[in-house]
Structure formats: structure tokens, C-alpha cells
Amino acid sequence: MPDPRAKKRTPFDMRSACRSYTEGNIKQLMAIASNKDNPPDTQLRAIAMLLERGWGRPQQELKTDSEIRVTIRKMLGDEDRS
């Protein structure tokens, strides 16, 4: 039975076909973002998508009050002991 957590790879030809629409889709996002007749939330989402594709997603800082400790122990068999 295949592992359901295994990452499925998209065939190269599928990626290539999808990438061929990139320029048109970016232009459409630009049109959505700049169209004042669109609701503000739609415009903001288009702007966010453009920025993420151009600059990447902002890093999220993880803040926590707790301390994490890791203990690693190696159990030695008789043949490993000297």
C-alpha cells in the first residue's frame, strides 16, 4: 500500500504546460489588483499574490516562552564498548 504522506511529483510536461500560462496569469492578477471596481479584499489578495511571487513569502518568526531540550543517547552494544 503506498504511503499517503509521500509527496507526489507532478510530471514535468504538466509543470511546463502550467508555466506557459504564467505571463497571462500575472497580467490578470495585475488587472484585478488595479481595478477599482473590484472589492478591496479581492484587490488585496491579488496584490499579495503578486508580491509573494516577486519577493517570496515573508518569514514568520516563532516566539515561545518555553525552552526546548533535546537529549540524544546512543545505546552501545557489547561489540561497541571498549
N, CA, C and O of each residue as an XYZ file, in Angstrom:
328
protein
N       0.851     -1.179      0.000
C       0.000      0.000      0.000
C       0.896      1.240      0.000
O       1.796      1.337      0.833
N       0.672      2.190     -0.914
C       1.517      3.374     -0.965
C       1.357      4.256      0.265
O       0.285      4.331      0.866
N       2.441      4.916      0.621
C       2.430      5.816      1.764
C       1.646      7.075      1.404
O       2.031      7.773      0.466
N       0.542      7.396      2.123
C      -0.259      8.580      1.787
C       0.480      9.882      2.065
O       0.101     10.933      1.549
N       1.545      9.820      2.888
C       2.309     11.031      3.185
C       3.372     11.311      2.133
O       3.967     12.389      2.124
N       3.613     10.354      1.251
C       4.635     10.538      0.229
C       4.233     11.670     -0.713
O       3.087     11.775     -1.150
N       5.216     12.506     -1.003
C       4.944     13.655     -1.872
C       4.817     13.165     -3.315
O       5.687     12.468     -3.837
N       3.713     13.549     -3.933
C       3.508     13.170     -5.317
C       4.181     14.196     -6.208
O       4.046     15.400     -5.989
N       4.895     13.730     -7.196
C       5.557     14.631     -8.128
C       4.668     14.854     -9.336
O       4.070     13.924     -9.878
N       4.597     16.102     -9.739
C       3.842     16.447    -10.937
C       4.747     16.157    -12.127
O       5.910     16.560    -12.132
N       4.232     15.472    -13.123
C       5.077     15.190    -14.289
C       5.595     16.488    -14.902
O       4.904     17.507    -14.890
N       6.808     16.445    -15.434
C       7.454     17.630    -15.991
C       6.603     18.299    -17.053
O       6.501     19.525    -17.075
N       5.984     17.515    -17.941
C       5.189     18.115    -19.010
C       3.995     18.886    -18.453
O       3.578     19.878    -19.050
N       3.443     18.460    -17.337
C       2.325     19.171    -16.702
C       2.806     20.509    -16.158
O       2.150     21.535    -16.345
N       3.963     20.496    -15.478
C       4.527     21.741    -14.959
C       4.826     22.699    -16.097
O       4.534     23.891    -16.013
N       5.396     22.179    -17.135
C       5.745     23.012    -18.287
C       4.494     23.638    -18.902
O       4.499     24.819    -19.250
N       3.439     22.865    -19.036
C       2.191     23.375    -19.604
C       1.615     24.470    -18.708
O       1.151     25.494    -19.210
N       1.638     24.273    -17.399
C       1.114     25.275    -16.468
C       1.960     26.540    -16.494
O       1.431     27.650    -16.432
N       3.268     26.372    -16.585
C       4.160     27.527    -16.603
C       3.972     28.372    -17.854
O       4.271     29.567    -17.846
N       3.485     27.770    -18.920
C       3.285     28.528    -20.156
C       2.197     29.600    -19.986
O       2.113     30.524    -20.795
N       1.378     29.483    -18.956
C       0.315     30.462    -18.688
C       0.754     31.556    -17.720
O      -0.034     32.448    -17.405
N       1.976     31.503    -17.250
C       2.435     32.417    -16.206
C       2.263     33.884    -16.584
O       1.678     34.652    -15.820
N       2.753     34.275    -17.729
C       2.701     35.685    -18.112
C       1.265     36.202    -18.151
O       0.975     37.282    -17.637
N       0.369     35.430    -18.761
C      -1.033     35.844    -18.826
C      -1.681     35.925    -17.461
O      -2.473     36.828    -17.190
N      -1.341     34.977    -16.601
C      -1.922     34.972    -15.257
C      -1.407     36.140    -14.413
O      -2.159     36.720    -13.629
N      -0.145     36.478    -14.571
C       0.397     37.634    -13.857
C      -0.302     38.904    -14.327
O      -0.639     39.768    -13.518
N      -0.520     39.017    -15.640
C      -1.230     40.191    -16.170
C      -2.650     40.261    -15.626
O      -3.158     41.343    -15.335
N      -3.289     39.097    -15.491
C      -4.646     39.076    -14.941
C      -4.645     39.506    -13.474
O      -5.514     40.266    -13.049
N      -3.673     39.022    -12.703
C      -3.567     39.452    -11.299
C      -3.347     40.962    -11.207
O      -3.910     41.623    -10.334
N      -2.533     41.503    -12.103
C      -2.296     42.944    -12.120
C      -3.586     43.701    -12.432
O      -3.859     44.746    -11.841
N      -4.377     43.168    -13.363
C      -5.649     43.811    -13.710
C      -6.620     43.772    -12.537
O      -7.309     44.755    -12.263
N      -6.674     42.634    -11.845
C      -7.557     42.509    -10.672
C      -7.125     43.483     -9.586
O      -7.959     44.155     -8.978
N      -5.806     43.558     -9.340
C      -5.282     44.420     -8.283
C      -5.541     45.895     -8.579
O      -5.776     46.673     -7.654
N      -5.503     46.290     -9.834
C      -5.627     47.713    -10.166
C      -7.046     48.141    -10.517
O      -7.297     49.333    -10.694
N      -7.984     47.194    -10.623
C      -9.368     47.529    -10.977
C     -10.107     48.024     -9.734
O     -10.393     47.253     -8.817
N     -10.407     49.301     -9.719
C     -11.075     49.914     -8.553
C     -12.513     49.423     -8.365
O     -13.103     49.640     -7.306
N     -13.081     48.767     -9.377
C     -14.437     48.224     -9.251
C     -14.457     46.901     -8.476
O     -15.518     46.464     -8.029
N     -13.300     46.265     -8.316
C     -13.227     45.019     -7.549
C     -13.302     45.332     -6.065
O     -12.852     46.393     -5.631
N     -13.867     44.420     -5.283
C     -13.896     44.639     -3.825
C     -12.465     44.746     -3.282
O     -11.558     44.099     -3.806
N     -12.259     45.546     -2.254
C     -10.910     45.727     -1.703
C     -10.233     44.428     -1.295
O      -9.026     44.281     -1.488
N     -10.992     43.468     -0.729
C     -10.363     42.216     -0.320
C      -9.851     41.432     -1.529
O      -8.830     40.750     -1.433
N     -10.543     41.520     -2.659
C     -10.095     40.847     -3.879
C      -8.830     41.516     -4.405
O      -7.894     40.842     -4.833
N      -8.810     42.842     -4.371
C      -7.625     43.579     -4.809
C      -6.416     43.248     -3.917
O      -5.316     43.014     -4.416
N      -6.632     43.233     -2.607
C      -5.537     42.948     -1.684
C      -4.987     41.537     -1.872
O      -3.777     41.323     -1.793
N      -5.862     40.590     -2.117
C      -5.394     39.209     -2.332
C      -4.554     39.122     -3.606
O      -3.526     38.444     -3.625
N      -4.983     39.799     -4.664
C      -4.210     39.809     -5.906
C      -2.852     40.476     -5.686
O      -1.834     40.000     -6.189
N      -2.840     41.580     -4.933
C      -1.582     42.267     -4.621
C      -0.661     41.341     -3.830
O       0.529     41.245     -4.126
N      -1.213     40.660     -2.823
C      -0.414     39.740     -2.012
C       0.175     38.620     -2.868
O       1.335     38.248     -2.696
N      -0.619     38.089     -3.779
C      -0.128     37.016     -4.646
C       1.006     37.513     -5.537
O       1.990     36.802     -5.743
N       0.877     38.716     -6.062
C       1.941     39.277     -6.897
C       3.222     39.484     -6.088
O       4.312     39.140     -6.544
N       3.085     40.049     -4.886
C       4.257     40.282     -4.052
C       4.933     38.972     -3.645
O       6.161     38.880     -3.651
N       4.140     37.963     -3.292
C       4.707     36.673     -2.901
C       5.478     36.043     -4.051
O       6.525     35.433     -3.834
N       4.977     36.181     -5.257
C       5.652     35.595     -6.399
C       6.897     36.389     -6.784
O       7.868     35.828     -7.292
N       6.862     37.686     -6.542
C       8.010     38.509     -6.883
C       9.093     38.539     -5.820
O      10.279     38.602     -6.144
N       8.694     38.495     -4.546
C       9.640     38.664     -3.450
C       9.677     37.494     -2.477
O      10.524     37.464     -1.584
N       8.773     36.531     -2.634
C       8.713     35.408     -1.700
C       7.840     35.766     -0.512
O       7.525     36.934     -0.284
N       7.459     34.764      0.230
C       6.633     34.997      1.413
C       7.502     35.506      2.549
O       8.654     35.094      2.687
N       6.959     36.397      3.360
C       7.754     36.889      4.490
C       8.005     35.771      5.502
O       7.167     34.895      5.713
N       9.179     35.831      6.114
C       9.500     34.829      7.127
C       8.659     35.083      8.365
O       8.424     36.225      8.759
N       8.213     33.990      8.967
C       7.434     34.103     10.191
C       8.323     33.725     11.364
O       8.944     32.663     11.387
N       8.364     34.612     12.318
C       9.189     34.374     13.483
C       8.409     33.543     14.501
O       7.240     33.815     14.774
N       9.053     32.558     15.040
C       8.426     31.701     16.037
C       8.828     32.205     17.415
O      10.007     32.200     17.769
N       7.850     32.634     18.178
C       8.117     33.117     19.536
C       7.487     32.152     20.522
O       6.334     31.747     20.375
N       8.259     31.798     21.516
C       7.751     30.889     22.527
C       8.391     31.218     23.871
O       9.521     31.703     23.926
N       7.683     30.960     24.922
C       8.203     31.185     26.262
C       8.869     29.940     26.818
O       9.571     30.002     27.828
N       8.652     28.819     26.165
C       9.191     27.575     26.696
C      10.551     27.263     26.069
O      10.888     27.754     24.991
N      11.297     26.458     26.753
C      12.611     26.045     26.303
C      12.515     24.617     25.783
O      11.824     23.779     26.362
N      13.200     24.357     24.708
C      13.195     23.005     24.139
C      14.550     22.374     24.414
O      15.591     22.959     24.114
N      14.530     21.196     24.977
C      15.763     20.451     25.238
C      15.700     19.130     24.502
O      14.673     18.452     24.471
N      16.812     18.792     23.922
C      16.911     17.526     23.207
C      18.040     16.732     23.831
O      19.153     17.235     23.983
N      17.757     15.515     24.185
C      18.763     14.626     24.730
C      18.929     13.460     23.760
O      17.966     12.780     23.404
N      20.169     13.250     23.346
C      20.450     12.151     22.418
C      21.345     11.167     23.150
O      22.398     11.528     23.676
N      20.914      9.945     23.171
C      21.682      8.891     23.818
C      21.878      7.766     22.831
O      20.957      7.370     22.116
N      23.080      7.266     22.806
C      23.371      6.136     21.943
C      23.554      4.915     22.827
O      24.387      4.901     23.733
N      22.781      3.918     22.553
C      22.889      2.682     23.300
C      23.973      1.842     22.645
O      23.893      1.526     21.458
N      24.977      1.487     23.417
C      26.085      0.714     22.897
C      25.855     -0.769     23.129
O      25.465     -1.197     24.215
N      26.103     -1.529     22.095
C      26.067     -2.974     22.244
C      27.417     -3.441     22.787
O      28.354     -2.647     22.861
N      27.530     -4.689     23.160
C      28.775     -5.216     23.701
C      29.933     -5.030     22.733
O      31.057     -4.765     23.161
N      29.678     -5.163     21.430
C      30.755     -5.057     20.434
C      31.229     -3.614     20.279
O      32.337     -3.396     19.790
N      30.416     -2.604     20.684
C      30.805     -1.196     20.560
C      31.585     -0.705     21.771
O      32.239      0.335     21.692
N      31.537     -1.402     22.858
C      32.207     -0.942     24.084
C      33.688     -1.304     24.028
O      34.067     -2.389     23.587
N      34.511     -0.365     24.487
C      35.938     -0.669     24.502
C      36.524     -0.500     25.873
O      37.721     -0.717     26.064
